[in-house]
């Protein structure tokens, strides 16, 4: 069975192009690229916060609690 030669890969590529078409493959490539870019940005943002799971944007609300009268 051996490994595939360059000719095998070219035939597979031609068949894939015929089945899906270049426009659909280009859209799939753009979607995949956007997903990878978003994932990298998310990882970058996560590392900049110091790896802490606690939110540093928490706000404290000051006031006085009172009983509700019915």
N, C-alpha and C positions, 0 to 999 in steps of 0.2 A: 504494500500500500504506500509506503514511503512518504516523503514530504512533497508538497505541491511546488511546481515550477512557476516561473513568472507567467507562462502561457495559461496555466490553470487559473491564476488569479485574474488575469485579463478577461478570460471568458466569463468568470463569475461576475466581474464588474460590469461587463456588457449586459449580462442577463438582468442584473439588478437595475441598471439604467433603463432597460426596456420595460421592466415590470413596474417600477415606481415613477419613472420620469425624472428629469433633472430639476423641475420646479419643486416637486414634493421633497426630493432629497435636499435641495437647498434650504427649504423651510425647516426641515428636520435638523439640519446642521445649525441654522441660526437659533432655533429653540434650544438645542443642546448647548451651544456656546453661551447663550444667555443664562442658562441654568448653572453652568460651571462658573461663570463670572459672578453671579449672585451668591453662590456657595463660597467662593473665595472671599468676597466682600464680607459676608457674614462671619467667616472665620477670622478675618482681619479685625473686624469690629469687636469680636469676642476676646481676642488676645489683647487689644488695647485697654480693655477694662480691667486688666490684671488677672483674669481668670476667675474672678470672684463671682459666685452665683447670687450674691445679695445685690439688690439694686441700689445704686448710689444716688438715684434721682428721687428717693423717697422724701416726702414732705411731712413735716409734723404740723398737725392742726392743734393750735392752743385754744383753750376755752374752758368753760366750767360746765360740768354735767349737772343737770337738774332732773328731778323726778317729774314724770309726766302726770299731771293731774287729770283724773277722769271725771 
